[in-house]
Amino acid sequence: MNWKRIQIFLSAAILFSVTAFCFYTQDRDALNTLRFVARADDNIRQSVSLYYDDGIYYAFLPSFADADSLNIVYNSSYSLFIDGRFYESDSSFPDFQTGRVYKVKIKNALHFTVCSEKLIIMKAEHIPALSLRLTDGTVENINSDKTISKTGLAFLINKDKTVDYAGSFKQIHGRGNSTWDQAKKSYALDFAEDTDLLGMGAGKNWVLLSNSFDESGLRNKLAYDTAKAIGVRFPVNSEYVDLYIDNVYYGMYLLSQKIGVGSNCVDITDLEEITKSVNQFPLSSYPRFEAQNNGKIKKGFDIAVNPDDITGGYLVQIEHHDEKIASRDCVFQTDTLTFSVTSPKHASRQQIDYLAHYFNTVQSHIAEGDLSDIDLDSFVRYYLIQELFANKDKNSFFFCKDSDNVDGRIYACSIWDLDLTMGNGWLVSNVNPSVLYRNTNNWFDILYENPVFKARLEEMYATVIRPNVKSLIYKPLNKYTKTAESSFAMDKIRWRYADVSRTVSFADLTVSSNWGSLSQSHFDTLAEHADFIKDFMKKRIRFLDSAWIDDVTYCFVSFSTPDNTEYFTVREGGVLNEEPLPSSGRDYGRFAGWVDPDGNEYVPGQQITQSVVYNAKWETDGSSQSISAKVREKIDKFLANPTHPSVLMTVGLTVIICTIACLVATDLRNARKRRYDNGQNP
């Protein structure tokens, strides 16, 4: 055996392998260099990175891309072939066809084919493109923490290539609560100066809604426009956009102004600016306070000087979740509700005290049947939208109050966050077109029983909503479907199977997307989504007709656990066709039935003759109670009364004993170490 020849052969094989590996390492990302570039004019263009999904690469083009302005750009050290035709870098691609499967090959300098893939080009047909280019970071910085903000440039380009906006923005950062946990995230976009986008009015603070819980993206848009059409106070303007961040397509978004005080939003006295004008230092520099009065939370700022008039204007929002309440700077509570203060952003202690007293007084008056403190029509119109679209969500209810010198009444205003409506639910077992959801809000539950409010509600439904259902709901749905269907198709591919291991862009570091599974309805096309909404709304209108026009008497029945409430509406004297099963993420013991406040048990099939609230009953004694439930019960008891003397004494003694034991153990260990150091045996 000639070992020298074998040695030479092995050396050559190793050299070849290393060379091949180097070429592979160099070329494996060749397709990542490929971009499609659409030009709006000589100075403004949109570069589009490819997206990979399920064995196919996609190019998601903006609506202004056309045969005259589309180019292909890639690393010129390679050679690009599409369907066998060679294209130089920065050459035009005039004959592109959407939906067609192209065969793409890239060869390196040695003419080896380094990748051979399928490519589909998709293109928006109507909605504008919003392109954001970050100048001080990347989008993964923002997506990792919604408190992180980045600056950059924004370009808003219409289908006809007209540029609606081109310039800098102050910051972009994440927004949302449950939606923030989804792969497709919502963002806040802020400008240094008032900026008018797509004719929606000038404002500094804008929102890019991902609609992550509504696959169709239709529900918020329909609700906002309907609210505006029927005269809801300070309605929200919104428009669809296709969002690109650093050349990566991020999907179809709903662009709108953030709800806040301003001439093109909630047009009331700006108490924040007035308070700022009478103080020497920035309001954010003053210390925060948090206090409790009779168990009611108050949070705000200890600001040095207050204006002479602190009666308004105020913009407040109902809060139901502890994490939201904890995150808000300015909070007050009435006997039954918690409010956060949107404006003034830095509410003083005196302003918080005023709000708490005033809103508690208004609530008492409403309970007594006195509606003089509220603007009746604004509350009726606001509630009509909630019930028309069957909104079960308890969040995002806004109220405003101007200065007493202008109008001291409280107005319901600015419909917001209606993605979980019109038959769409998130982890909800009962999205029923024949249910009134009035009891999702304490005030409206009381108002519904007020004869003045009820009469005005029925009158407005019969004269404003019912004769105009076609123009308010069905025609807009057809319009939105036509406008957004091509963008919906791109968005569906971009997010339904989002996975970092299958993307070609380093800008997208989302781990996975389960947003589609949180929506109850899944369809391949936007037209199917629209048909689902139409069918639900037809059933909804029939039910509201019976309740508010035909004067059918209904009883309202709810079944509550600590984690969820299911609502039912039953004709007086009728029976429930279904009984909800208790859904709970916590172990409270064995479910033992439903009971009303008087201790009466619900019996399936019984006649319902009055409205009633049932609560789940749990068996927590004996073997029926799990170990985890017993431990949790002990913890809950401690948390309920942590200041009890015996508890404090037990905790204190435990801490003292543990501390002494730690000190003794440390001393013994040190003594043993000293004996070792001195050569002694332990």
C-alpha positions in Angstrom: 0.0 0.0 0.0 1.4 3.4 -1.1 0.9 5.5 2.1 2.3 8.6 0.4 -0.4 8.5 -2.3 -3.1 7.9 0.2 -1.8 10.9 2.2 -1.8 13.1 -0.9 -5.3 11.9 -1.7 -6.6 12.6 1.8 -5.0 16.0 1.8 -6.6 16.8 -1.6 -10.0 15.6 -0.3 -9.8 17.7 2.8 -8.7 20.8 0.8 -11.6 20.2 -1.6 -14.1 19.8 1.3 -12.8 23.0 3.0 -13.1 24.9 -0.3 -16.6 23.6 -1.0 -17.7 24.5 2.5 -16.3 28.0 2.1 -18.2 28.4 -1.1 -21.3 27.0 0.6 -21.0 29.3 3.5 -20.5 32.3 1.2 -23.4 31.4 -1.0 -26.1 29.9 1.2 -27.7 33.4 1.8 -27.4 34.4 -1.8 -31.2 34.8 -2.1 -31.2 37.1 0.9 -29.5 39.7 -1.3 -32.4 39.7 -3.8 -34.8 42.7 -3.5 -37.6 44.0 -5.6 -37.6 47.8 -5.8 -40.7 49.8 -6.6 -40.2 53.5 -7.4 -42.7 56.2 -6.6 -40.5 58.9 -8.0 -36.7 59.5 -8.5 -36.2 60.1 -4.7 -38.7 57.7 -3.1 -38.7 54.0 -3.6 -39.7 50.9 -1.7 -37.3 48.0 -1.5 -39.0 44.7 -0.6 -37.2 41.7 0.9 -38.3 38.2 0.2 -40.3 36.1 2.7 -40.1 32.3 2.9 -43.0 30.1 3.8 -43.6 26.4 3.2 -41.1 25.9 0.4 -41.9 29.1 -1.5 -40.4 32.6 -1.5 -42.7 35.5 -1.7 -42.3 39.1 -2.8 -45.1 41.3 -1.3 -45.2 44.4 -3.5 -46.9 47.7 -2.5 -49.9 49.0 -4.5 -47.9 51.7 -6.4 -45.5 49.1 -7.9 -46.1 48.7 -11.7 -44.3 47.4 -14.8 -42.7 50.8 -15.4 -41.1 51.2 -12.0 -40.2 47.7 -10.7 -36.5 46.7 -10.6 -34.6 43.7 -9.4 -31.5 44.3 -7.2 -29.1 41.7 -5.8 -25.4 41.2 -5.1 -23.7 41.6 -8.4 -21.1 38.9 -7.6 -23.9 36.4 -8.4 -25.9 35.8 -11.5 -29.7 35.7 -11.4 -32.0 33.6 -13.6 -35.8 33.8 -13.5 -37.5 31.1 -15.6 -34.2 30.6 -17.4 -33.8 34.3 -18.3 -30.7 36.2 -17.0 -31.3 39.5 -15.2 -28.6 41.9 -14.3 -28.7 43.6 -10.9 -30.9 46.8 -11.0 -32.5 45.7 -14.2 -36.2 46.3 -14.8 -38.8 43.5 -14.4 -41.6 44.8 -16.6 -43.6 41.6 -17.3 -44.1 40.4 -13.7 -47.3 38.5 -13.0 -48.9 38.2 -9.6 -49.7 34.7 -8.4 -47.5 33.0 -10.9 -44.9 30.5 -9.7 -41.4 31.6 -11.0 -38.3 29.4 -10.9 -35.4 31.3 -9.5 -31.8 30.2 -9.8 -28.7 32.0 -8.5 -25.2 31.1 -9.7 -21.9 32.1 -8.1 -18.7 33.4 -9.8 -17.8 29.8 -10.7 -21.2 29.3 -12.4 -22.3 26.8 -9.8 -26.0 27.0 -9.0 -26.1 27.9 -5.3 -29.9 28.1 -5.0 -32.9 27.0 -7.0 -36.2 28.1 -5.5 -39.8 28.9 -6.2 -41.0 32.5 -6.1 -44.5 34.0 -6.1 -45.1 37.7 -6.5 -48.1 39.2 -4.7 -49.2 42.8 -4.9 -51.6 45.1 -3.0 -54.1 46.6 -5.4 -55.6 49.6 -3.5 -54.4 50.5 0.0 -51.4 52.9 0.6 -48.0 51.7 1.6 -46.4 53.0 4.8 -42.6 52.5 4.8 -40.7 53.0 8.0 -36.9 53.1 8.0 -35.3 53.0 11.5 -32.2 55.1 12.0 -31.1 54.1 15.5 -31.8 50.4 15.8 -33.8 47.5 14.4 -37.3 46.3 14.7 -36.3 43.3 16.8 -35.2 45.8 19.5 -38.8 47.2 19.5 -40.4 43.8 19.4 -38.3 42.5 22.4 -39.7 45.2 24.7 -42.7 47.6 24.0 -41.1 50.3 26.2 -38.2 50.6 23.8 -38.6 53.2 21.1 -36.7 54.0 17.9 -36.6 57.0 15.5 -36.6 57.0 11.8 -38.0 58.2 8.5 -41.6 57.5 7.2 -42.9 57.5 3.6 -46.6 57.1 3.0 -47.3 56.4 -0.7 -50.7 56.1 -2.4 -51.6 53.7 -5.2 -51.2 56.4 -7.8 -47.6 57.1 -6.5 -48.5 60.4 -4.9 -46.6 60.8 -1.6 -48.9 61.6 1.3 -46.0 62.1 3.7 -42.2 61.9 3.6 -40.2 62.9 6.6 -39.0 61.9 10.0 -41.0 60.6 12.9 -40.2 61.1 16.6 -40.5 57.5 17.7 -42.1 54.1 17.2 -42.7 51.7 20.0 -44.9 48.8 20.8 -48.4 49.1 22.2 -51.2 46.8 23.4 -51.6 44.3 26.2 -52.9 40.8 25.1 -52.2 41.7 21.5 -48.5 42.5 22.4 -48.0 38.8 23.1 -48.8 38.0 19.4 -46.3 37.7 16.6 -48.0 40.4 14.6 -47.7 43.4 16.9 -49.3 46.8 17.1 -47.2 49.9 17.3 -47.5 53.6 18.3 -46.1 56.1 15.8 -45.3 59.5 17.2 -44.3 62.7 15.3 -42.6 65.8 16.7 -45.2 68.1 15.1 -48.9 67.7 14.2 -49.0 65.6 11.1 -52.0 64.9 8.8 -51.9 61.4 7.4 -54.3 60.3 4.6 -56.6 63.3 5.3 -57.5 62.1 8.8 -56.6 65.4 10.5 -53.4 66.6 12.0 -52.1 64.9 15.2 -48.8 63.9 16.8 -49.7 60.5 18.0 -50.8 57.7 15.7 -51.6 54.0 16.1 -50.8 51.1 13.8 -53.4 48.4 14.8 -52.4 44.9 13.9 -55.9 43.4 14.4 -54.2 40.3 15.6 -57.4 38.9 17.1 -59.4 39.5 14.0 -58.1 37.7 10.9 -60.2 39.7 8.6 -59.2 43.2 9.9 -62.7 44.3 9.0 -64.4 44.7 12.4 -62.6 47.7 13.9 -62.8 49.6 10.6 -66.5 48.9 10.3 -67.2 49.9 13.9 -65.2 53.1 13.7 -66.9 54.2 10.5 -70.4 53.3 11.7 -69.8 55.2 15.0 -68.8 58.3 12.9 -71.9 57.9 10.7 -74.4 57.8 13.5 -72.8 60.7 15.4 -70.8 59.2 18.2 -68.9 61.9 20.0 -65.3 62.4 18.8 -65.2 59.3 16.5 -62.0 57.7 15.4 -60.8 58.1 11.8 -58.9 55.1 10.3 -57.4 53.9 7.1 -55.8 50.7 5.9 -52.1 50.7 5.1 -49.6 48.0 4.1 -46.7 48.3 6.6 -43.0 47.9 5.6 -40.3 48.3 8.2 -36.7 48.3 6.9 -37.7 46.7 3.6 -39.6 43.9 5.3 -43.4 43.5 4.7 -45.2 43.5 8.1 -48.8 43.1 6.9 -52.0 45.0 6.6 -52.6 47.4 9.4 -55.2 49.9 10.4 -53.7 53.4 10.9 -55.6 55.8 13.1 -55.0 58.7 15.5 -54.4 57.8 19.1 -57.4 58.8 21.3 -56.4 61.9 23.1 -57.2 65.6 23.6 -56.7 67.7 20.5 -58.6 69.7 17.9 -58.8 66.7 15.5 -59.5 64.1 18.2 -61.2 64.7 21.6 -61.8 68.5 21.2 -62.1 69.6 24.8 -60.1 72.0 27.1 -56.5 70.8 27.3 -56.0 70.8 31.1 -52.5 69.3 30.6 -51.3 72.3 28.7 -52.9 74.7 31.1 -51.4 72.9 34.1 -48.0 73.0 32.3 -48.3 76.7 31.8 -48.6 77.6 35.5 -45.7 75.4 36.7 -42.0 76.1 36.5 -40.8 72.6 35.9 -41.9 69.8 33.5 -44.9 68.0 34.9 -43.2 64.6 34.5 -40.5 65.8 37.0 -42.9 66.0 39.9 -43.1 63.0 42.3 -45.8 60.4 41.8 -48.2 59.5 44.6 -50.4 56.5 45.3 -52.9 56.5 48.1 -56.0 54.6 49.2 -59.1 56.2 50.7 -61.8 53.8 52.1 -60.2 51.1 50.0 -60.3 53.2 46.8 -57.1 53.7 44.8 -55.8 57.1 43.7 -52.7 57.6 41.7 -51.3 60.8 40.1 -48.6 63.5 40.5 -47.9 65.9 43.3 -47.7 68.9 41.1 -46.8 72.2 42.7 -49.4 74.6 41.2 -52.9 73.9 39.9 -54.9 76.1 37.5 -57.7 78.1 39.0 -60.2 75.9 37.1 -59.7 72.1 37.5 -63.2 71.1 36.4 -61.9 70.0 32.9 -61.2 68.9 30.4 -60.7 65.3 31.3 -60.5 62.1 29.2 -60.8 58.9 31.2 -61.1 55.2 30.4 -62.6 52.3 32.3 -60.1 49.7 33.5 -60.9 46.2 34.5 -57.5 44.4 34.7 -55.1 44.6 37.6 -52.0 44.7 35.4 -53.4 47.7 33.5 -54.3 49.5 36.7 -50.8 48.9 38.0 -49.2 50.2 34.8 -51.2 53.5 34.7 -49.8 56.7 36.2 -53.1 58.3 37.0 -56.0 56.3 38.4 -59.1 56.8 40.5 -62.0 54.6 41.6 -65.7 55.0 42.2 -67.7 52.5 44.3 -67.9 50.1 41.4 -65.5 51.1 38.6 -61.8 51.9 38.1 -60.8 54.7 35.7 -57.4 55.6 34.3 -56.9 59.2 33.2 -55.7 59.6 29.6 -55.7 63.4 29.8 -54.3 65.2 31.6 -51.4 62.8 31.2 -49.9 64.1 34.5 -53.0 64.7 36.7 -52.3 66.4 40.0 -53.5 65.1 43.4 -56.2 67.8 43.4 -57.4 66.8 39.9 -57.6 63.1 40.9 -59.5 64.0 44.0 -61.9 66.1 41.9 -62.5 63.3 39.4 -63.0 60.7 42.1 -65.6 62.8 43.9 -67.3 64.0 40.7 -67.6 60.6 39.0 -68.8 58.9 42.2 -71.5 61.6 42.5 -72.5 61.0 38.9 -72.7 57.3 39.5 -74.9 57.8 42.5 -77.2 60.0 40.4 -77.4 57.5 37.6 -78.4 54.8 40.2 -81.1 57.1 41.4 -82.4 57.7 37.9 -81.0 61.3 37.6 -79.4 61.7 34.2 -78.7 65.4 34.4 -74.9 64.9 34.8 -74.5 63.0 31.5 -75.1 63.9 27.9 -77.9 61.4 27.1 -77.6 61.2 23.4 -73.8 60.6 23.5 -74.4 57.7 25.9 -77.2 56.2 23.8 -75.2 56.4 20.5 -72.1 54.9 22.2 -74.1 52.1 23.7 -75.9 51.5 20.4 -72.6 50.7 18.7 -71.6 48.3 21.5 -74.9 46.3 21.2 -75.2 46.6 17.4 -71.9 44.8 16.9 -72.3 42.5 20.0 -69.3 43.7 22.0 -68.6 41.4 24.9 -65.2 43.1 25.7 -65.3 45.2 28.9 -62.3 47.3 27.9 -61.7 50.6 26.0 -64.8 52.5 27.2 -63.9 56.3 27.0 -65.6 59.2 28.7 -64.8 62.9 28.6 -65.7 65.9 30.6 -65.0 69.5 29.6 -64.6 72.5 32.0 -67.8 73.6 33.8 -67.3 76.9 31.9 -67.9 75.0 28.6 -70.1 72.0 29.4 -69.7 70.2 32.7 -71.6 67.0 31.7 -69.9 63.7 31.0 -69.9 62.4 27.4 -69.4 58.9 26.2 -66.9 59.2 23.3 -64.5 57.6 20.8 -65.4 54.0 20.0 -62.3 51.9 20.3 -61.2 48.3 20.2 -64.0 46.3 18.6 -62.1 43.4 17.1 -63.8 40.9 19.3 -67.3 41.6 18.0 -69.7 40.5 15.2 -69.4 36.8 16.1 -65.6 36.9 16.7 -64.4 35.8 20.1 -61.2 35.2 21.9 -61.3 32.1 24.2 -65.1 32.7 24.4 -67.6 29.9 24.2 -70.7 32.1 23.9 -70.7 34.6 21.0 -74.4 34.8 20.6 -76.2 37.1 18.1 -79.3 37.0 20.4 -77.7 38.3 23.6 -77.6 41.8 25.1 -74.2 42.6 26.5 -75.3 45.6 28.6 -73.9 44.1 31.8 -70.3 44.2 30.6 -70.4 47.8 31.9 -71.9 48.9 35.3 -73.2 52.2 34.1 -74.9 50.9 31.0 -76.4 48.0 33.0 -78.1 50.6 35.2 -79.0 53.0 32.4 -80.7 50.2 30.5 -83.3 50.0 33.2 -83.9 53.8 33.1 -87.1 54.5 31.2 -85.8 57.7 29.7 -82.6 56.1 28.5 -84.4 53.0 27.2 -87.0 55.1 25.3 -84.3 57.2 23.7 -82.3 54.1 22.8 -85.3 52.4 21.1 -86.2 55.6 19.3 -82.6 56.1 18.0 -82.4 52.5 16.9 -85.6 52.7 15.0 -84.8 56.0 13.3 -81.0 56.0 12.9 -79.9 52.4 12.8 -82.7 50.2 11.4 -83.6 52.2 8.2 -79.9 52.5 7.3 -78.5 49.1 8.0 -77.6 48.6 4.3 -75.7 51.8 4.1 -74.1 51.5 7.5 -73.1 47.9 7.4 -73.4 45.9 4.2 -72.2 48.4 1.7 -69.2 49.4 3.7 -68.3 45.7 4.1 -68.4 45.2 0.4 -66.2 48.3 -0.1 -63.6 47.2 2.5 -63.5 43.7 1.0 -62.8 45.0 -2.4 -60.2 47.5 -1.1 -58.3 45.2 1.1 -58.7 41.7 -0.4 -55.3 41.6 -2.1 -53.5 43.0 1.0 -55.4 40.5 3.2 -54.1 37.7 1.0 -50.5 38.9 1.5 -51.1 39.4 5.3 -52.5 35.9 5.6 -49.3 34.3 4.2 -47.1 36.7 6.0 -48.5 35.9 9.5 -50.5 32.7 9.6 -47.4 30.6 9.7 -44.8 33.1 10.8 -41.7 31.3 12.1 -38.2 32.7 12.4 -36.6 29.6 11.0 -38.5 30.1 7.7 -37.9 33.7 7.1 -35.0 35.2 5.1 -35.0 38.5 6.9 -33.0 39.2 10.0 -35.5 42.0 10.8 -38.2 39.4 11.7 -37.4 37.7 15.0 -40.9 36.7 15.9 -40.8 33.2 17.3 -44.3 31.9 16.2 -47.7 33.2 15.4 -50.8 31.8 17.1 -52.9 34.8 16.4 -55.2 33.0 13.9 -56.2 30.4 16.5 -57.5 33.1 18.8 -60.1 34.1 16.3 -63.2 31.9 16.2 -63.6 32.2 12.4 -61.0 31.2 9.8 -61.5 31.6 6.1 -59.2 31.6 3.1 -60.5 34.8 1.5 -61.7 38.2 2.8 -64.9 37.7 1.0 -65.7 34.7 3.1 -64.9 36.7 6.3 -67.3 39.4 5.0 -70.0 36.9 4.4 -69.6 35.5 7.9 -70.0 39.0 9.4 -73.1 39.7 7.2 -74.7 36.5 8.3 -74.1 37.3 12.0 -75.3 40.9 11.6 -78.6 39.7 10.0 -79.3 37.5 13.0 -78.2 40.3 15.3 -80.5 42.8 13.6 -83.5 40.4 13.9 -82.8 40.0 17.6 -82.5 43.8 18.2 -85.7 44.4 16.2 -87.5 42.1 18.6 -86.1 43.7 21.7 -86.3 47.4 20.7 -89.0 47.6 18.1 -91.4 44.6 18.7 -91.2 45.2 22.5 -90.5 41.5 23.3 -89.6 41.3 27.1 -86.3 39.6 27.7 -84.6 38.4 30.9 -80.9 38.7 31.2 -79.1 35.8 32.8 -75.3 35.6 33.5 -73.2 32.8 34.8 -69.9 33.9 36.5 -66.7 32.2 37.7 -63.8 34.3 39.1 -62.3 34.1 35.6 -65.1 34.5 33.1 -68.8 35.5 32.7 -71.2 34.0 30.1 -74.3 36.1 29.1 -77.7 34.8 28.0 -80.9 36.6 26.9 -84.1 34.6 27.3 -87.7 35.6 26.5 -89.7 36.1 29.7 -91.1 32.8 30.7 -88.8 30.8 28.4 -86.0 28.4 29.3 -82.3 28.4 28.5 -81.3 26.0 25.7 -77.8 25.5 27.1 -76.0 25.8 30.4 -72.4 26.9 30.3 -69.7 24.8 31.8 -67.4 26.6 34.2 -64.2 27.6 32.6 -61.4 28.4 35.0 -57.7 28.6 34.7 -57.4 28.0 38.5 -58.3 25.0 40.6 -61.1 26.1 42.9 -62.2 22.6 43.8 -65.0 20.6 42.3 -67.7 22.5 40.5 -71.0 22.0 42.4 -73.5 24.1 40.4 -74.7 27.6 40.0 -76.4 29.7 42.7 -78.0 33.2 42.7 -77.2 35.8 45.4 -80.0 34.4 47.5 -78.6 30.9 47.4 -81.1 29.5 45.0 -79.6 26.9 42.7 -80.1 27.0 38.9 -82.0 24.0 37.6 -81.6 23.2 33.9 -84.9 23.6 32.1 -86.4 26.0 34.6 -88.5 28.9 33.5 -86.8 32.3 33.5 -89.1 35.0 34.7 -86.7 37.7 35.7 -83.1 38.8 35.2 -80.7 36.9 37.4 -76.9 36.5 38.1 -75.6 33.1 38.9 -72.2 32.4 40.4 -70.3 29.1 40.3 -70.3 27.1 43.6 -67.3 25.0 44.5 -66.8 22.2 46.9 -63.6 22.8 48.7 -63.8 20.6 51.8 -62.7 17.0 52.3 -61.2 14.9 49.5 -62.9 17.0 46.8 -60.4 19.8 47.3 -57.1 19.2 45.7 -53.8 19.8 47.4 -53.1 22.8 45.1 -56.5 24.3 46.0 -55.8 23.8 49.7 -52.4 25.5 49.4 -53.9 28.3 47.4 -56.7 28.7 49.9 -54.1 29.2 52.7 -52.2 31.7 50.6 -55.4 33.6 49.7 -56.4 33.8 53.3 -53.0 35.2 54.2 -53.1 37.7 51.3 -56.6 38.8 52.4 -55.4 39.7 55.9 -51.6 39.9 55.9 -51.5 42.3 58.9 -53.1 40.0 61.4 -50.9 40.0 64.5 -50.5 36.2 64.7 -49.5 36.1 61.0 -46.9 38.9 61.5 -45.6 37.2 64.7 -45.2 33.8 62.9 -43.5 35.4 59.9 -41.2 37.5 62.2 -40.1 34.5 64.3 -39.5 32.4 61.2 -37.2 35.2 59.7 -35.3 35.5 63.0 -34.7 31.8 63.4 -33.6 31.4 59.8 -31.2 34.4 60.2 -29.7 33.0 63.4 -29.2 29.6 61.7 -27.5 31.2 58.7 -25.1 33.1 61.0 -24.2 30.0 63.1 -23.6 28.0 59.9 -21.4 30.7 58.5 -19.4 31.0 61.7 -18.8 27.2 61.9 -17.7 27.2 58.3 -15.2 30.1 58.9 -13.8 28.4 62.0 -13.3 25.1 60.1 -11.5 27.0 57.4 -9.2 28.7 59.9 -8.2 25.4 61.4 -7.3 24.0 58.0 -5.2 27.1 57.3 -3.3 26.5 60.5 -2.6 22.9 59.7 -5.1 21.5 62.3 -7.5 18.7 61.7 -11.1 19.6 61.9 
